[in-house]
Amino acid sequence: MNKKHYPIEKTEADWLKELGEEKYRVLRQKGTERAHSGDYNLHFKSGKYFCAACNALLFESATKFDSGCGWPSFDQAVEGSIEYLKDTSYGMIRTEILCSQCGSHLGHVFDDGPTETGQRYCVNSLSLKFNKSS
């Protein structure tokens, strides 16, 4: 994990106990879920998306779109909610996105989005929690 200090910090043992093995693998060990397997890939209800580790607000449903990539996609994050890191794993150069409150891995952002922002935040469903608008 990133060695930076975050407003919300826990031991890795505590994260594992709270998240369970699969969410821990994605959020704390920078894993990914299989494409087209996540609950929020084709989920378009009105509401807000929060970090599954610390409940920080990350995305609004109005910014979600179907990119066809197999993971939930957003064209914009809530201001200040995301930390951006250069990721050179797997022989690629990408921008990893982390929750700015707890440092948990969310996915990656790309400059190939179809909307006016030009952004495609490609996020693991397992790193999200959803609360519908009332």
Contacts in CASP RR format, 6 or more apart in sequence:
PFRMAT RR
TARGET T0000
AUTHOR 0000-0000-0000
METHOD contacts of the structure
MODEL  1
MNKKHYPIEKTEADWLKELGEEKYRVLRQKGTERAHSGDYNLHFKSGKYF
CAACNALLFESATKFDSGCGWPSFDQAVEGSIEYLKDTSYGMIRTEILCS
QCGSHLGHVFDDGPTETGQRYCVNSLSLKFNKSS
1 12 0 8 1.000
1 28 0 8 1.000
1 29 0 8 1.000
1 103 0 8 1.000
2 85 0 8 1.000
2 98 0 8 1.000
2 103 0 8 1.000
4 83 0 8 1.000
4 103 0 8 1.000
6 99 0 8 1.000
6 100 0 8 1.000
6 101 0 8 1.000
6 102 0 8 1.000
6 103 0 8 1.000
7 101 0 8 1.000
7 102 0 8 1.000
8 53 0 8 1.000
8 54 0 8 1.000
8 56 0 8 1.000
8 101 0 8 1.000
8 102 0 8 1.000
9 102 0 8 1.000
10 18 0 8 1.000
10 102 0 8 1.000
12 28 0 8 1.000
15 24 0 8 1.000
15 27 0 8 1.000
15 28 0 8 1.000
15 53 0 8 1.000
16 24 0 8 1.000
16 28 0 8 1.000
18 53 0 8 1.000
19 27 0 8 1.000
19 28 0 8 1.000
19 52 0 8 1.000
19 53 0 8 1.000
22 126 0 8 1.000
23 52 0 8 1.000
23 53 0 8 1.000
23 126 0 8 1.000
23 127 0 8 1.000
25 31 0 8 1.000
26 32 0 8 1.000
26 33 0 8 1.000
26 105 0 8 1.000
26 124 0 8 1.000
26 126 0 8 1.000
26 127 0 8 1.000
27 52 0 8 1.000
27 53 0 8 1.000
27 104 0 8 1.000
27 105 0 8 1.000
27 106 0 8 1.000
27 126 0 8 1.000
27 127 0 8 1.000
28 53 0 8 1.000
28 104 0 8 1.000
28 105 0 8 1.000
29 105 0 8 1.000
30 96 0 8 1.000
30 105 0 8 1.000
31 105 0 8 1.000
31 124 0 8 1.000
32 107 0 8 1.000
32 124 0 8 1.000
33 71 0 8 1.000
33 124 0 8 1.000
33 125 0 8 1.000
33 126 0 8 1.000
35 69 0 8 1.000
35 70 0 8 1.000
35 71 0 8 1.000
36 70 0 8 1.000
37 125 0 8 1.000
38 71 0 8 1.000
38 72 0 8 1.000
38 124 0 8 1.000
38 125 0 8 1.000
38 126 0 8 1.000
39 125 0 8 1.000
40 49 0 8 1.000
40 72 0 8 1.000
40 123 0 8 1.000
40 125 0 8 1.000
40 128 0 8 1.000
40 130 0 8 1.000
41 70 0 8 1.000
41 71 0 8 1.000
41 72 0 8 1.000
41 125 0 8 1.000
42 66 0 8 1.000
43 64 0 8 1.000
43 72 0 8 1.000
43 130 0 8 1.000
44 61 0 8 1.000
44 64 0 8 1.000
44 66 0 8 1.000
45 61 0 8 1.000
45 130 0 8 1.000
45 132 0 8 1.000
46 61 0 8 1.000
46 62 0 8 1.000
46 132 0 8 1.000
46 133 0 8 1.000
47 60 0 8 1.000
47 61 0 8 1.000
47 130 0 8 1.000
47 131 0 8 1.000
47 132 0 8 1.000
47 133 0 8 1.000
48 57 0 8 1.000
48 59 0 8 1.000
48 60 0 8 1.000
48 61 0 8 1.000
48 130 0 8 1.000
48 131 0 8 1.000
48 133 0 8 1.000
49 57 0 8 1.000
49 58 0 8 1.000
49 59 0 8 1.000
49 60 0 8 1.000
49 61 0 8 1.000
49 64 0 8 1.000
49 72 0 8 1.000
49 74 0 8 1.000
49 123 0 8 1.000
49 128 0 8 1.000
49 129 0 8 1.000
49 130 0 8 1.000
50 56 0 8 1.000
50 57 0 8 1.000
50 58 0 8 1.000
50 128 0 8 1.000
50 129 0 8 1.000
50 130 0 8 1.000
50 131 0 8 1.000
51 58 0 8 1.000
51 99 0 8 1.000
51 101 0 8 1.000
51 102 0 8 1.000
51 104 0 8 1.000
51 106 0 8 1.000
51 127 0 8 1.000
51 128 0 8 1.000
51 129 0 8 1.000
52 104 0 8 1.000
52 126 0 8 1.000
52 127 0 8 1.000
52 128 0 8 1.000
52 129 0 8 1.000
53 99 0 8 1.000
53 102 0 8 1.000
53 104 0 8 1.000
53 127 0 8 1.000
54 99 0 8 1.000
54 101 0 8 1.000
54 102 0 8 1.000
54 104 0 8 1.000
55 129 0 8 1.000
56 81 0 8 1.000
56 99 0 8 1.000
56 100 0 8 1.000
56 101 0 8 1.000
56 102 0 8 1.000
57 78 0 8 1.000
57 81 0 8 1.000
58 77 0 8 1.000
58 78 0 8 1.000
58 81 0 8 1.000
58 82 0 8 1.000
58 99 0 8 1.000
58 106 0 8 1.000
58 123 0 8 1.000
58 128 0 8 1.000
59 74 0 8 1.000
59 76 0 8 1.000
59 77 0 8 1.000
59 78 0 8 1.000
59 81 0 8 1.000
59 121 0 8 1.000
59 123 0 8 1.000
59 128 0 8 1.000
60 76 0 8 1.000
60 78 0 8 1.000
61 133 0 8 1.000
63 74 0 8 1.000
63 75 0 8 1.000
63 76 0 8 1.000
63 77 0 8 1.000
64 72 0 8 1.000
64 73 0 8 1.000
64 74 0 8 1.000
65 73 0 8 1.000
65 74 0 8 1.000
65 75 0 8 1.000
65 114 0 8 1.000
65 115 0 8 1.000
66 73 0 8 1.000
67 73 0 8 1.000
67 113 0 8 1.000
67 114 0 8 1.000
67 120 0 8 1.000
67 122 0 8 1.000
69 120 0 8 1.000
69 122 0 8 1.000
71 107 0 8 1.000
71 122 0 8 1.000
71 123 0 8 1.000
71 124 0 8 1.000
71 125 0 8 1.000
72 122 0 8 1.000
72 123 0 8 1.000
72 124 0 8 1.000
72 125 0 8 1.000
72 128 0 8 1.000
73 113 0 8 1.000
73 120 0 8 1.000
73 121 0 8 1.000
73 122 0 8 1.000
73 123 0 8 1.000
74 119 0 8 1.000
74 120 0 8 1.000
74 121 0 8 1.000
74 123 0 8 1.000
75 113 0 8 1.000
75 114 0 8 1.000
75 115 0 8 1.000
75 116 0 8 1.000
75 117 0 8 1.000
75 118 0 8 1.000
75 119 0 8 1.000
75 120 0 8 1.000
75 121 0 8 1.000
76 117 0 8 1.000
76 119 0 8 1.000
76 121 0 8 1.000
77 97 0 8 1.000
77 121 0 8 1.000
80 100 0 8 1.000
81 99 0 8 1.000
81 100 0 8 1.000
81 101 0 8 1.000
82 97 0 8 1.000
82 98 0 8 1.000
82 99 0 8 1.000
82 100 0 8 1.000
82 106 0 8 1.000
82 109 0 8 1.000
82 121 0 8 1.000
83 97 0 8 1.000
83 98 0 8 1.000
83 99 0 8 1.000
83 100 0 8 1.000
83 103 0 8 1.000
84 95 0 8 1.000
84 96 0 8 1.000
84 97 0 8 1.000
84 98 0 8 1.000
84 109 0 8 1.000
85 95 0 8 1.000
85 96 0 8 1.000
85 98 0 8 1.000
86 93 0 8 1.000
86 94 0 8 1.000
86 95 0 8 1.000
86 96 0 8 1.000
87 93 0 8 1.000
87 94 0 8 1.000
87 95 0 8 1.000
87 96 0 8 1.000
87 108 0 8 1.000
88 94 0 8 1.000
94 108 0 8 1.000
94 110 0 8 1.000
95 108 0 8 1.000
95 109 0 8 1.000
95 110 0 8 1.000
96 105 0 8 1.000
96 107 0 8 1.000
96 108 0 8 1.000
97 105 0 8 1.000
97 106 0 8 1.000
97 107 0 8 1.000
97 108 0 8 1.000
97 109 0 8 1.000
97 121 0 8 1.000
97 123 0 8 1.000
98 104 0 8 1.000
98 105 0 8 1.000
98 106 0 8 1.000
99 106 0 8 1.000
99 127 0 8 1.000
104 127 0 8 1.000
105 124 0 8 1.000
105 127 0 8 1.000
106 121 0 8 1.000
106 123 0 8 1.000
106 124 0 8 1.000
106 127 0 8 1.000
106 128 0 8 1.000
107 121 0 8 1.000
107 122 0 8 1.000
107 123 0 8 1.000
107 124 0 8 1.000
107 127 0 8 1.000
108 121 0 8 1.000
108 122 0 8 1.000
109 119 0 8 1.000
109 120 0 8 1.000
109 121 0 8 1.000
109 122 0 8 1.000
110 119 0 8 1.000
110 120 0 8 1.000
110 122 0 8 1.000
111 118 0 8 1.000
111 119 0 8 1.000
111 120 0 8 1.000
112 118 0 8 1.000
112 120 0 8 1.000
113 119 0 8 1.000
113 120 0 8 1.000
114 120 0 8 1.000
END
